[in-house]
């Protein structure tokens, strides 16, 4: 994706499910909702650039910490037109929840992720996983040969999962699992879907700012971060745009 010709709006689907970690998806949603089309004038326009919808299999979702939400769209209604979304965000959950989900290889959540990456579209799209959400991408068969990250306590288990899947396929290309705030893995082979994975919980906020940088430029991201009064953790790799700077003075 390039920020050479910014679009006026992007459709964002946020996958939610039983037990999902709250900040994993509300953090990126908060970032994207603060992006204004008139950011250079300091105007918080009521017209959103990112049109965000939560998507779930059930009409009422029980999240971690005993919080419940009603999603905007149910999976059966969106599964056949998921290609219309420009960004899909996949949050994580405690590993007990994740393990149950990936044991069911035919779960509707995994089906949606696979559909998003395999359905042809005429424009580039983004797939962002936060924290242990990377396991859902891995279980969907998307991480082979890529450099990815997840929560630091789950790095070894993600390596094991990807290695086991590669052994089943008798593949020779391994997944490089690293400890970083976020990683831009580039486009999935044969598709226009770009894979970005982030570390644990709050790292998804940094990854969302990175997405804003890519799509709209560093000034849009910096303006949103000032409005949020958020100072991110500096990332020492080439993924992080050096012009992305937040001053709260």
Phi and psi in degrees as GROMACS dihedral restraints (atoms count N, CA, C in turn):
[ dihedral_restraints ]
;  ai    aj    ak    al  type     phi  dphi    fc
    3     4     5     6     1  -132.9    20    10
    4     5     6     7     1   151.2    20    10
    6     7     8     9     1   -98.9    20    10
    7     8     9    10     1    17.6    20    10
    9    10    11    12     1   -64.6    20    10
   10    11    12    13     1   -39.8    20    10
   12    13    14    15     1  -128.8    20    10
   13    14    15    16     1    81.6    20    10
   15    16    17    18     1   -60.4    20    10
   16    17    18    19     1   140.1    20    10
   18    19    20    21     1   -88.4    20    10
   19    20    21    22     1   167.1    20    10
   21    22    23    24     1   -83.4    20    10
   22    23    24    25     1   -21.9    20    10
   24    25    26    27     1  -159.4    20    10
   25    26    27    28     1   156.2    20    10
   27    28    29    30     1  -134.2    20    10
   28    29    30    31     1   137.0    20    10
   30    31    32    33     1   -92.2    20    10
   31    32    33    34     1   128.2    20    10
   33    34    35    36     1  -120.4    20    10
   34    35    36    37     1   126.0    20    10
   36    37    38    39     1  -105.4    20    10
   37    38    39    40     1   128.7    20    10
   39    40    41    42     1  -113.4    20    10
   40    41    42    43     1   111.5    20    10
   42    43    44    45     1   -77.2    20    10
   43    44    45    46     1   123.8    20    10
   45    46    47    48     1  -123.1    20    10
   46    47    48    49     1   151.9    20    10
   48    49    50    51     1  -155.8    20    10
   49    50    51    52     1   169.7    20    10
   51    52    53    54     1   -56.9    20    10
   52    53    54    55     1   124.8    20    10
   54    55    56    57     1    86.8    20    10
   55    56    57    58     1     1.0    20    10
   57    58    59    60     1   -59.8    20    10
   58    59    60    61     1   144.8    20    10
   60    61    62    63     1   -74.5    20    10
   61    62    63    64     1   130.9    20    10
   63    64    65    66     1   -62.3    20    10
   64    65    66    67     1   -52.5    20    10
   66    67    68    69     1   -69.2    20    10
   67    68    69    70     1   -21.8    20    10
   69    70    71    72     1   -54.0    20    10
   70    71    72    73     1   -40.4    20    10
   72    73    74    75     1  -108.2    20    10
   73    74    75    76     1   -30.8    20    10
   75    76    77    78     1   -70.8    20    10
   76    77    78    79     1   -29.4    20    10
   78    79    80    81     1   -60.7    20    10
   79    80    81    82     1   -57.4    20    10
   81    82    83    84     1   -59.7    20    10
   82    83    84    85     1   -36.7    20    10
   84    85    86    87     1   -61.8    20    10
   85    86    87    88     1   -41.0    20    10
   87    88    89    90     1   -62.4    20    10
   88    89    90    91     1   -43.9    20    10
   90    91    92    93     1   -60.0    20    10
   91    92    93    94     1   -52.6    20    10
   93    94    95    96     1   -63.8    20    10
   94    95    96    97     1   -33.8    20    10
   96    97    98    99     1   -73.1    20    10
   97    98    99   100     1   -15.5    20    10
   99   100   101   102     1   -91.3    20    10
  100   101   102   103     1    -1.1    20    10
  102   103   104   105     1   -82.6    20    10
  103   104   105   106     1   122.4    20    10
  105   106   107   108     1  -108.1    20    10
  106   107   108   109     1   141.7    20    10
  108   109   110   111     1   -66.8    20    10
  109   110   111   112     1   -17.1    20    10
  111   112   113   114     1  -113.9    20    10
  112   113   114   115     1    39.1    20    10
  114   115   116   117     1   -61.1    20    10
  115   116   117   118     1   -29.7    20    10
  117   118   119   120     1   -69.8    20    10
  118   119   120   121     1   -21.9    20    10
  120   121   122   123     1   -95.7    20    10
  121   122   123   124     1     1.8    20    10
  123   124   125   126     1    70.4    20    10
  124   125   126   127     1    24.0    20    10
  126   127   128   129     1   -97.9    20    10
  127   128   129   130     1   119.5    20    10
  129   130   131   132     1   -84.1    20    10
  130   131   132   133     1    86.3    20    10
  132   133   134   135     1   -68.9    20    10
  133   134   135   136     1   141.5    20    10
  135   136   137   138     1   -73.4    20    10
  136   137   138   139     1    -7.6    20    10
  138   139   140   141     1   -90.0    20    10
  139   140   141   142     1   110.9    20    10
  141   142   143   144     1   -76.8    20    10
  142   143   144   145     1   142.1    20    10
  144   145   146   147     1   -79.7    20    10
  145   146   147   148     1   -39.5    20    10
  147   148   149   150     1  -101.1    20    10
  148   149   150   151     1   114.5    20    10
  150   151   152   153     1   -94.2    20    10
  151   152   153   154     1   107.4    20    10
  153   154   155   156     1  -103.9    20    10
  154   155   156   157     1   132.9    20    10
  156   157   158   159     1  -131.0    20    10
  157   158   159   160     1   131.6    20    10
  159   160   161   162     1   -84.0    20    10
  160   161   162   163     1   141.7    20    10
  162   163   164   165     1  -129.4    20    10
  163   164   165   166     1   133.7    20    10
  165   166   167   168     1  -153.0    20    10
  166   167   168   169     1   160.8    20    10
  168   169   170   171     1   -72.4    20    10
  169   170   171   172     1   -33.0    20    10
  171   172   173   174     1  -114.2    20    10
  172   173   174   175     1   152.0    20    10
  174   175   176   177     1   -72.4    20    10
  175   176   177   178     1   -15.8    20    10
  177   178   179   180     1  -137.4    20    10
  178   179   180   181     1   124.4    20    10
  180   181   182   183     1  -113.1    20    10
  181   182   183   184     1   129.3    20    10
  183   184   185   186     1   -94.8    20    10
  184   185   186   187     1   110.4    20    10
  186   187   188   189     1   -88.9    20    10
  187   188   189   190     1   177.8    20    10
  189   190   191   192     1   -65.5    20    10
  190   191   192   193     1   156.6    20    10
  192   193   194   195     1    66.6    20    10
  193   194   195   196     1    26.6    20    10
  195   196   197   198     1    62.2    20    10
  196   197   198   199     1    34.6    20    10
  198   199   200   201     1  -109.2    20    10
  199   200   201   202     1   135.3    20    10
  201   202   203   204     1  -113.5    20    10
  202   203   204   205     1   145.5    20    10
  204   205   206   207     1  -136.7    20    10
  205   206   207   208     1   155.8    20    10
  207   208   209   210     1  -106.5    20    10
  208   209   210   211     1   117.4    20    10
  210   211   212   213     1   -67.8    20    10
  211   212   213   214     1   159.0    20    10
  213   214   215   216     1   -73.6    20    10
  214   215   216   217     1   -36.3    20    10
  216   217   218   219     1  -136.1    20    10
  217   218   219   220     1   143.1    20    10
  219   220   221   222     1   -91.8    20    10
  220   221   222   223     1   148.3    20    10
  222   223   224   225     1   -53.7    20    10
  223   224   225   226     1   -44.2    20    10
  225   226   227   228     1   -57.9    20    10
  226   227   228   229     1   -26.2    20    10
  228   229   230   231     1   -82.0    20    10
  229   230   231   232     1   -20.3    20    10
  231   232   233   234     1  -111.6    20    10
  232   233   234   235     1   -13.5    20    10
  234   235   236   237     1   -60.1    20    10
  235   236   237   238     1   -33.4    20    10
  237   238   239   240     1   -88.5    20    10
  238   239   240   241     1    -9.9    20    10
  240   241   242   243     1  -127.0    20    10
  241   242   243   244     1    28.1    20    10
  243   244   245   246     1   -63.3    20    10
  244   245   246   247     1   -23.5    20    10
  246   247   248   249     1   -65.8    20    10
  247   248   249   250     1   -15.7    20    10
  249   250   251   252     1   -74.4    20    10
  250   251   252   253     1   -13.2    20    10
  252   253   254   255     1   -89.5    20    10
  253   254   255   256     1   142.3    20    10
  255   256   257   258     1   -87.8    20    10
  256   257   258   259     1   -26.8    20    10
  258   259   260   261     1  -137.2    20    10
  259   260   261   262     1   135.2    20    10
  261   262   263   264     1  -120.6    20    10
  262   263   264   265     1   124.0    20    10
  264   265   266   267     1  -106.9    20    10
  265   266   267   268     1   127.9    20    10
  267   268   269   270     1  -118.5    20    10
  268   269   270   271     1   105.7    20    10
  270   271   272   273     1   -78.4    20    10
  271   272   273   274     1   169.9    20    10
  273   274   275   276     1  -102.2    20    10
  274   275   276   277     1  -170.5    20    10
  276   277   278   279     1  -161.8    20    10
  277   278   279   280     1   170.7    20    10
  279   280   281   282     1   -54.2    20    10
  280   281   282   283     1   148.1    20    10
  282   283   284   285     1   -61.3    20    10
  283   284   285   286     1   -27.6    20    10
  285   286   287   288     1   -61.4    20    10
  286   287   288   289     1   -38.0    20    10
  288   289   290   291     1   -70.8    20    10
  289   290   291   292     1   -45.7    20    10
  291   292   293   294     1   -60.9    20    10
  292   293   294   295     1   -43.6    20    10
  294   295   296   297     1   -61.4    20    10
  295   296   297   298     1   -40.6    20    10
  297   298   299   300     1   -63.5    20    10
  298   299   300   301     1   -38.9    20    10
  300   301   302   303     1   -67.0    20    10
  301   302   303   304     1   -44.1    20    10
  303   304   305   306     1   -79.3    20    10
  304   305   306   307     1   -14.8    20    10
  306   307   308   309     1   -67.0    20    10
  307   308   309   310     1   -29.6    20    10
  309   310   311   312     1   -93.4    20    10
  310   311   312   313     1    89.2    20    10
  312   313   314   315     1   -64.7    20    10
  313   314   315   316     1   -13.6    20    10
  315   316   317   318     1  -107.1    20    10
  316   317   318   319     1    21.0    20    10
  318   319   320   321     1   -63.2    20    10
  319   320   321   322     1   149.6    20    10
  321   322   323   324     1   -62.0    20    10
  322   323   324   325     1   -29.2    20    10
  324   325   326   327     1   -67.6    20    10
  325   326   327   328     1   -44.8    20    10
  327   328   329   330     1   -65.9    20    10
  328   329   330   331     1   -36.4    20    10
  330   331   332   333     1   -61.5    20    10
  331   332   333   334     1   -41.1    20    10
  333   334   335   336     1   -64.9    20    10
  334   335   336   337     1   -42.7    20    10
  336   337   338   339     1   -62.0    20    10
  337   338   339   340     1   -44.0    20    10
  339   340   341   342     1   -64.7    20    10
  340   341   342   343     1   -40.9    20    10
  342   343   344   345     1   -62.7    20    10
  343   344   345   346     1   -39.6    20    10
  345   346   347   348     1   -62.0    20    10
  346   347   348   349     1   -37.6    20    10
  348   349   350   351     1   -88.4    20    10
  349   350   351   352     1   -19.8    20    10
  351   352   353   354     1  -103.9    20    10
  352   353   354   355     1   -16.6    20    10
  354   355   356   357     1   -79.3    20    10
  355   356   357   358     1   127.0    20    10
  357   358   359   360     1   -68.5    20    10
  358   359   360   361     1   143.4    20    10
  360   361   362   363     1  -141.9    20    10
  361   362   363   364     1   154.0    20    10
  363   364   365   366     1   -89.5    20    10
  364   365   366   367     1     6.3    20    10
  366   367   368   369     1  -136.9    20    10
  367   368   369   370     1   156.0    20    10
  369   370   371   372     1   -65.3    20    10
  370   371   372   373     1   149.7    20    10
  372   373   374   375     1  -137.9    20    10
  373   374   375   376     1   164.0    20    10
  375   376   377   378     1  -121.5    20    10
  376   377   378   379     1   141.4    20    10
  378   379   380   381     1  -124.2    20    10
  379   380   381   382     1   115.6    20    10
  381   382   383   384     1  -113.6    20    10
  382   383   384   385     1   125.1    20    10
  384   385   386   387     1  -106.7    20    10
  385   386   387   388     1   144.0    20    10
  387   388   389   390     1  -118.8    20    10
  388   389   390   391     1   132.3    20    10
  390   391   392   393     1    57.1    20    10
  391   392   393   394     1  -129.5    20    10
  393   394   395   396     1   -76.4    20    10
  394   395   396   397     1     2.5    20    10
  396   397   398   399     1   -59.3    20    10
  397   398   399   400     1   -21.9    20    10
  399   400   401   402     1   -60.2    20    10
  400   401   402   403     1   -28.0    20    10
  402   403   404   405     1   -64.8    20    10
  403   404   405   406     1   -33.8    20    10
  405   406   407   408     1   -69.6    20    10
  406   407   408   409     1   -34.6    20    10
  408   409   410   411     1   -68.5    20    10
  409   410   411   412     1   -41.5    20    10
  411   412   413   414     1   -63.3    20    10
  412   413   414   415     1   -44.5    20    10
  414   415   416   417     1   -66.0    20    10
  415   416   417   418     1   -22.1    20    10
  417   418   419   420     1   -83.7    20    10
  418   419   420   421     1    -0.7    20    10
  420   421   422   423     1    80.4    20    10
  421   422   423   424     1    26.9    20    10
  423   424   425   426     1  -101.8    20    10
  424   425   426   427     1   -11.9    20    10
  426   427   428   429     1   -99.9    20    10
  427   428   429   430     1    -2.9    20    10
  429   430   431   432     1   -59.6    20    10
  430   431   432   433     1   126.3    20    10
  432   433   434   435     1    83.8    20    10
  433   434   435   436     1    -1.7    20    10
  435   436   437   438     1  -100.8    20    10
  436   437   438   439     1   161.2    20    10
  438   439   440   441     1   -98.0    20    10
  439   440   441   442     1   123.4    20    10
  441   442   443   444     1  -140.5    20    10
  442   443   444   445     1   170.9    20    10
  444   445   446   447     1  -143.1    20    10
  445   446   447   448     1   172.1    20    10
  447   448   449   450     1  -160.1    20    10
  448   449   450   451     1  -169.2    20    10
  450   451   452   453     1   -58.3    20    10
  451   452   453   454     1   140.6    20    10
  453   454   455   456     1   -60.6    20    10
  454   455   456   457     1   -27.3    20    10
  456   457   458   459     1   -78.4    20    10
  457   458   459   460     1   -10.9    20    10
  459   460   461   462     1  -111.5    20    10
  460   461   462   463     1     8.3    20    10
  462   463   464   465     1   -59.2    20    10
  463   464   465   466     1   -47.8    20    10
  465   466   467   468     1   -65.6    20    10
  466   467   468   469     1   -38.8    20    10
  468   469   470   471     1   -68.1    20    10
  469   470   471   472     1   -35.1    20    10
  471   472   473   474     1   -67.0    20    10
  472   473   474   475     1   -39.9    20    10
  474   475   476   477     1   -58.5    20    10
  475   476   477   478     1   -43.8    20    10
  477   478   479   480     1   -64.0    20    10
  478   479   480   481     1   -42.5    20    10
  480   481   482   483     1   -61.3    20    10
  481   482   483   484     1   -49.7    20    10
  483   484   485   486     1   -65.2    20    10
  484   485   486   487     1   -38.2    20    10
  486   487   488   489     1   -64.4    20    10
  487   488   489   490     1   -41.8    20    10
  489   490   491   492     1   -64.0    20    10
  490   491   492   493     1   -40.9    20    10
  492   493   494   495     1   -66.9    20    10
  493   494   495   496     1   -38.3    20    10
  495   496   497   498     1   -67.5    20    10
  496   497   498   499     1   -35.3    20    10
  498   499   500   501     1   -66.1    20    10
  499   500   501   502     1   -39.6    20    10
  501   502   503   504     1   -62.7    20    10
  502   503   504   505     1   -35.7    20    10
  504   505   506   507     1   -87.0    20    10
  505   506   507   508     1    -1.8    20    10
  507   508   509   510     1    55.3    20    10
  508   509   510   511     1    36.9    20    10
  510   511   512   513     1   -83.4    20    10
  511   512   513   514     1   160.5    20    10
  513   514   515   516     1  -114.0    20    10
  514   515   516   517     1    -1.0    20    10
  516   517   518   519     1  -102.0    20    10
  517   518   519   520     1   118.8    20    10
  519   520   521   522     1   -95.8    20    10
  520   521   522   523     1   160.9    20    10
  522   523   524   525     1   -91.3    20    10
  523   524   525   526     1   133.5    20    10
  525   526   527   528     1   -97.7    20    10
  526   527   528   529     1   103.0    20    10
  528   529   530   531     1   -96.8    20    10
  529   530   531   532     1   119.7    20    10
  531   532   533   534     1  -124.8    20    10
  532   533   534   535     1   162.6    20    10
  534   535   536   537     1   -98.1    20    10
  535   536   537   538     1   100.4    20    10
  537   538   539   540     1  -143.9    20    10
  538   539   540   541     1   165.6    20    10
  540   541   542   543     1   -65.4    20    10
  541   542   543   544     1   -44.4    20    10
  543   544   545   546     1  -158.6    20    10
  544   545   546   547     1   161.4    20    10
  546   547   548   549     1  -137.8    20    10
  547   548   549   550     1   129.8    20    10
  549   550   551   552     1   -92.7    20    10
  550   551   552   553     1   108.4    20    10
  552   553   554   555     1   -88.0    20    10
  553   554   555   556     1    -2.8    20    10
  555   556   557   558     1    83.5    20    10
  556   557   558   559     1  -169.7    20    10
  558   559   560   561     1   -80.9    20    10
  559   560   561   562     1   139.7    20    10
  561   562   563   564     1   -63.6    20    10
  562   563   564   565     1   133.3    20    10
  564   565   566   567     1   -54.3    20    10
  565   566   567   568     1   129.1    20    10
  567   568   569   570     1    81.4    20    10
  568   569   570   571     1     6.4    20    10
  570   571   572   573     1  -133.9    20    10
  571   572   573   574     1   175.3    20    10
  573   574   575   576     1  -105.2    20    10
  574   575   576   577     1    20.0    20    10
  576   577   578   579     1   -96.1    20    10
  577   578   579   580     1   121.2    20    10
  579   580   581   582     1   -94.6    20    10
  580   581   582   583     1   131.8    20    10
  582   583   584   585     1  -100.5    20    10
  583   584   585   586     1   125.0    20    10
  585   586   587   588     1  -126.5    20    10
  586   587   588   589     1   127.6    20    10
  588   589   590   591     1  -117.8    20    10
  589   590   591   592     1   146.4    20    10
  591   592   593   594     1  -126.1    20    10
  592   593   594   595     1   161.7    20    10
  594   595   596   597     1   -74.5    20    10
  595   596   597   598     1  -156.1    20    10
  597   598   599   600     1   -71.1    20    10
  598   599   600   601     1   130.1    20    10
  600   601   602   603     1    48.5    20    10
  601   602   603   604     1   -88.6    20    10
  603   604   605   606     1   -67.2    20    10
  604   605   606   607     1   -19.5    20    10
  606   607   608   609     1   -63.4    20    10
  607   608   609   610     1   -24.5    20    10
  609   610   611   612     1   -62.8    20    10
  610   611   612   613     1   -27.1    20    10
  612   613   614   615     1   -66.7    20    10
  613   614   615   616     1   -46.2    20    10
  615   616   617   618     1   -60.6    20    10
  616   617   618   619     1   -41.8    20    10
  618   619   620   621     1   -63.4    20    10
  619   620   621   622     1   -36.5    20    10
  621   622   623   624     1   -67.2    20    10
  622   623   624   625     1   -39.3    20    10
  624   625   626   627     1   -62.9    20    10
  625   626   627   628     1   -37.7    20    10
  627   628   629   630     1   -61.9    20    10
  628   629   630   631     1   -40.7    20    10
  630   631   632   633     1   -62.2    20    10
  631   632   633   634     1   -42.9    20    10
  633   634   635   636     1   -60.8    20    10
  634   635   636   637     1   -42.2    20    10
  636   637   638   639     1   -57.3    20    10
  637   638   639   640     1   -46.4    20    10
  639   640   641   642     1   -64.4    20    10
  640   641   642   643     1   -41.3    20    10
  642   643   644   645     1   -85.6    20    10
  643   644   645   646     1   -36.1    20    10
  645   646   647   648     1  -125.4    20    10
  646   647   648   649     1    -8.6    20    10
  648   649   650   651     1   103.3    20    10
  649   650   651   652     1   160.5    20    10
  651   652   653   654     1   -65.1    20    10
  652   653   654   655     1   -34.0    20    10
  654   655   656   657     1   -64.9    20    10
  655   656   657   658     1   -38.6    20    10
  657   658   659   660     1   -63.0    20    10
  658   659   660   661     1   -42.0    20    10
  660   661   662   663     1   -67.2    20    10
  661   662   663   664     1   -42.5    20    10
  663   664   665   666     1   -64.6    20    10
  664   665   666   667     1   -39.9    20    10
  666   667   668   669     1   -62.5    20    10
  667   668   669   670     1   -43.9    20    10
  669   670   671   672     1   -64.5    20    10
  670   671   672   673     1   -38.5    20    10
  672   673   674   675     1   -68.2    20    10
  673   674   675   676     1   -34.3    20    10
  675   676   677   678     1   -65.9    20    10
  676   677   678   679     1   -41.4    20    10
  678   679   680   681     1   -63.0    20    10
  679   680   681   682     1   -35.7    20    10
  681   682   683   684     1   -82.7    20    10
  682   683   684   685     1    -9.3    20    10
  684   685   686   687     1    52.2    20    10
  685   686   687   688     1    48.4    20    10
  687   688   689   690     1  -113.8    20    10
  688   689   690   691     1   128.4    20    10
  690   691   692   693     1  -112.9    20    10
  691   692   693   694     1   119.3    20    10
  693   694   695   696     1   -87.0    20    10
  694   695   696   697     1   167.4    20    10
  696   697   698   699     1   -81.5    20    10
  697   698   699   700     1   129.9    20    10
  699   700   701   702     1   -64.5    20    10
  700   701   702   703     1   138.6    20    10
  702   703   704   705     1  -111.3    20    10
  703   704   705   706     1   122.2    20    10
  705   706   707   708     1   -92.4    20    10
  706   707   708   709     1    66.2    20    10
  708   709   710   711     1  -155.6    20    10
  709   710   711   712     1   174.0    20    10
  711   712   713   714     1   -72.4    20    10
  712   713   714   715     1   -11.9    20    10
  714   715   716   717     1   -67.1    20    10
  715   716   717   718     1   -29.0    20    10
  717   718   719   720     1   -87.2    20    10
  718   719   720   721     1   120.1    20    10
  720   721   722   723     1   -67.7    20    10
  721   722   723   724     1   123.8    20    10
  723   724   725   726     1   -69.9    20    10
  724   725   726   727     1   -18.5    20    10
  726   727   728   729     1   -82.9    20    10
  727   728   729   730     1    -3.8    20    10
  729   730   731   732     1   -81.2    20    10
  730   731   732   733     1    99.6    20    10
  732   733   734   735     1  -134.8    20    10
  733   734   735   736     1   135.8    20    10
  735   736   737   738     1  -112.7    20    10
  736   737   738   739     1   124.5    20    10
  738   739   740   741     1  -116.9    20    10
  739   740   741   742     1   122.7    20    10
  741   742   743   744     1   -97.8    20    10
  742   743   744   745     1     9.8    20    10
